[in-house]
Amino acid sequence: VRMLSIREKELMFFVRNCQNMANLAAVIACLAQSGLIFTKYIDFNLCGQGLINMRSKELLCAEFTYPIAVFITMGLCLLCMWVSMLVSLLAPGLALRGPDGAMDKAVEGLALEYRNIFLAFALGITFFLFSAVVFVFEETGEGGSFDWLQSVLMFLIFFVTIRAAVKSCKRIYKKFRLPVGQGAQLG
């Protein structure tokens, strides 16, 4: 009975974390969607010579990559929300109404899905920051001039933010990781 109580706490821990991550993913998806207001309509004469004749040397120009980065952000965050919702609904149901041993199966499955949700969320955040950098390349100053100072500053902010996020994730993971063989392993 005591082990079942511990497993129930683990189950609720992962369910709450999935719900929290879904809430954050919803905020990022909404921010990304609002960023689409500032996009230009994609036409076939982008990036100088155009995409139809495929002689363009700039297939990754800002007018083309910004909406793609925003859509990838939205897609990853919506995936995170969807999977979190499914896991939060189905895992407790399996644990409560499933056959003998269903609690262990639910907790282990939830731990695995939590890892996938976290990866989708992290990629969504990365693409969100990348879309901000690409947005600067899309914007031009007065008279169509390009602002290099603004672009360089955005690149620096992007890389410093990503580096700080990766370093903090590593530091926090080292501090709080479980030894091998204890509980549901996440990494």
PAVEX-355074 format. One record per residue (C-alpha): residue number from 1; residue in one letter; chain; x, y, z. Coordinates in steps of 0.2 Angstrom, whole numbers, plus 5000, padded with zeros to 4 digits. Layout:
pos, code, unit, px, py, pz
NUM, A, A, X, Y, Z;
...
END
This chain:
pos, code, unit, px, py, pz
1, V, A, 5000, 5000, 5000;
2, R, A, 5014, 5012, 5004;
3, M, A, 5023, 5008, 4987;
4, L, A, 5006, 5012, 4978;
5, S, A, 5005, 5028, 4988;
6, I, A, 5022, 5033, 4982;
7, R, A, 5018, 5028, 4964;
8, E, A, 5003, 5039, 4965;
9, K, A, 5013, 5054, 4971;
10, E, A, 5025, 5051, 4956;
11, L, A, 5010, 5050, 4944;
12, M, A, 5003, 5066, 4951;
13, F, A, 5020, 5074, 4950;
14, F, A, 5022, 5070, 4931;
15, V, A, 5004, 5075, 4928;
16, R, A, 5006, 5092, 4936;
17, N, A, 5023, 5095, 4927;
18, C, A, 5015, 5091, 4910;
19, Q, A, 5000, 5103, 4913;
20, N, A, 5012, 5117, 4918;
21, M, A, 5023, 5114, 4902;
22, A, A, 5007, 5114, 4892;
23, N, A, 5002, 5131, 4900;
24, L, A, 5019, 5138, 4895;
25, A, A, 5018, 5131, 4878;
26, A, A, 5001, 5139, 4875;
27, V, A, 5009, 5156, 4880;
28, I, A, 5024, 5153, 4868;
29, A, A, 5012, 5147, 4854;
30, C, A, 5001, 5163, 4856;
31, L, A, 5016, 5174, 4856;
32, A, A, 5022, 5165, 4840;
33, Q, A, 5005, 5167, 4832;
34, S, A, 5004, 5185, 4836;
35, G, A, 5021, 5187, 4827;
36, L, A, 5013, 5182, 4811;
37, I, A, 5004, 5198, 4811;
38, F, A, 5021, 5206, 4806;
39, T, A, 5025, 5194, 4792;
40, K, A, 5024, 5199, 4773;
41, Y, A, 5014, 5188, 4762;
42, I, A, 5025, 5175, 4754;
43, D, A, 5026, 5177, 4735;
44, F, A, 5036, 5168, 4722;
45, N, A, 5048, 5183, 4720;
46, L, A, 5057, 5182, 4736;
47, C, A, 5075, 5185, 4740;
48, G, A, 5080, 5193, 4724;
49, Q, A, 5078, 5182, 4709;
50, G, A, 5064, 5172, 4715;
51, L, A, 5061, 5154, 4721;
52, I, A, 5052, 5147, 4705;
53, N, A, 5068, 5148, 4694;
54, M, A, 5078, 5140, 4708;
55, R, A, 5093, 5151, 4703;
56, S, A, 5092, 5162, 4718;
57, K, A, 5107, 5161, 4729;
58, E, A, 5097, 5167, 4744;
59, L, A, 5084, 5153, 4748;
60, L, A, 5086, 5156, 4766;
61, C, A, 5082, 5174, 4766;
62, A, A, 5073, 5182, 4780;
63, E, A, 5056, 5184, 4771;
64, F, A, 5056, 5165, 4769;
65, T, A, 5063, 5159, 4785;
66, Y, A, 5054, 5170, 4797;
67, P, A, 5037, 5163, 4794;
68, I, A, 5044, 5146, 4794;
69, A, A, 5052, 5148, 4810;
70, V, A, 5036, 5155, 4818;
71, F, A, 5026, 5140, 4811;
72, I, A, 5039, 5128, 4818;
73, T, A, 5038, 5136, 4835;
74, M, A, 5019, 5136, 4834;
75, G, A, 5019, 5117, 4829;
76, L, A, 5031, 5112, 4842;
77, C, A, 5021, 5121, 4856;
78, L, A, 5005, 5114, 4850;
79, L, A, 5012, 5097, 4849;
80, C, A, 5018, 5099, 4867;
81, M, A, 5001, 5105, 4872;
82, W, A, 4992, 5091, 4864;
83, V, A, 5003, 5077, 4870;
84, S, A, 5002, 5085, 4888;
85, M, A, 4984, 5085, 4887;
86, L, A, 4983, 5067, 4882;
87, V, A, 4995, 5061, 4895;
88, S, A, 4986, 5071, 4908;
89, L, A, 4970, 5063, 4904;
90, L, A, 4974, 5045, 4900;
91, A, A, 4988, 5041, 4912;
92, P, A, 4978, 5043, 4928;
93, G, A, 4964, 5034, 4920;
94, L, A, 4975, 5019, 4916;
95, A, A, 4982, 5020, 4934;
96, L, A, 4965, 5020, 4942;
97, R, A, 4955, 5008, 4931;
98, G, A, 4968, 4997, 4923;
99, P, A, 4973, 4979, 4927;
100, D, A, 4985, 4974, 4941;
101, G, A, 5002, 4983, 4938;
102, A, A, 4994, 4997, 4928;
103, M, A, 5000, 5011, 4940;
104, D, A, 5018, 5006, 4936;
105, K, A, 5015, 5006, 4918;
106, A, A, 5006, 5023, 4919;
107, V, A, 5020, 5031, 4929;
108, E, A, 5034, 5024, 4918;
109, G, A, 5024, 5029, 4902;
110, L, A, 5021, 5046, 4909;
111, A, A, 5040, 5048, 4913;
112, L, A, 5044, 5044, 4895;
113, E, A, 5031, 5055, 4888;
114, Y, A, 5037, 5069, 4899;
115, R, A, 5054, 5068, 4892;
116, N, A, 5047, 5070, 4874;
117, I, A, 5036, 5084, 4879;
118, F, A, 5051, 5093, 4887;
119, L, A, 5061, 5091, 4871;
120, A, A, 5047, 5098, 4860;
121, F, A, 5045, 5112, 4872;
122, A, A, 5064, 5116, 4872;
123, L, A, 5064, 5115, 4853;
124, G, A, 5049, 5127, 4852;
125, I, A, 5058, 5140, 4863;
126, T, A, 5074, 5138, 4853;
127, F, A, 5064, 5141, 4837;
128, F, A, 5055, 5156, 4845;
129, L, A, 5071, 5164, 4849;
130, F, A, 5078, 5160, 4831;
131, S, A, 5062, 5168, 4824;
132, A, A, 5066, 5184, 4833;
133, V, A, 5083, 5185, 4826;
134, V, A, 5077, 5181, 4808;
135, F, A, 5064, 5195, 4811;
136, V, A, 5078, 5208, 4812;
137, F, A, 5085, 5202, 4796;
138, E, A, 5068, 5205, 4788;
139, E, A, 5066, 5222, 4794;
140, T, A, 5075, 5236, 4785;
141, G, A, 5077, 5254, 4790;
142, E, A, 5072, 5269, 4781;
143, G, A, 5074, 5269, 4762;
144, G, A, 5077, 5250, 4762;
145, S, A, 5094, 5250, 4771;
146, F, A, 5099, 5236, 4782;
147, D, A, 5103, 5239, 4800;
148, W, A, 5118, 5228, 4804;
149, L, A, 5120, 5234, 4822;
150, Q, A, 5103, 5229, 4826;
151, S, A, 5106, 5212, 4818;
152, V, A, 5122, 5209, 4827;
153, L, A, 5114, 5213, 4844;
154, M, A, 5100, 5201, 4841;
155, F, A, 5112, 5187, 4836;
156, L, A, 5122, 5191, 4852;
157, I, A, 5106, 5191, 4862;
158, F, A, 5101, 5174, 4854;
159, F, A, 5117, 5165, 4857;
160, V, A, 5119, 5172, 4875;
161, T, A, 5101, 5167, 4879;
162, I, A, 5103, 5149, 4872;
163, R, A, 5120, 5147, 4880;
164, A, A, 5113, 5152, 4897;
165, A, A, 5099, 5141, 4895;
166, V, A, 5110, 5126, 4891;
167, K, A, 5122, 5130, 4905;
168, S, A, 5108, 5132, 4917;
169, C, A, 5099, 5115, 4912;
170, K, A, 5116, 5106, 4914;
171, R, A, 5119, 5113, 4931;
172, I, A, 5101, 5110, 4937;
173, Y, A, 5101, 5092, 4930;
174, K, A, 5118, 5088, 4938;
175, K, A, 5111, 5095, 4955;
176, F, A, 5095, 5086, 4955;
177, R, A, 5097, 5070, 4944;
178, L, A, 5093, 5053, 4952;
179, P, A, 5106, 5040, 4953;
180, V, A, 5104, 5025, 4941;
181, G, A, 5090, 5013, 4946;
182, Q, A, 5080, 5025, 4958;
183, G, A, 5063, 5030, 4951;
184, A, A, 5058, 5035, 4934;
185, Q, A, 5074, 5041, 4925;
186, L, A, 5072, 5056, 4914;
187, G, A, 5089, 5056, 4906;
END
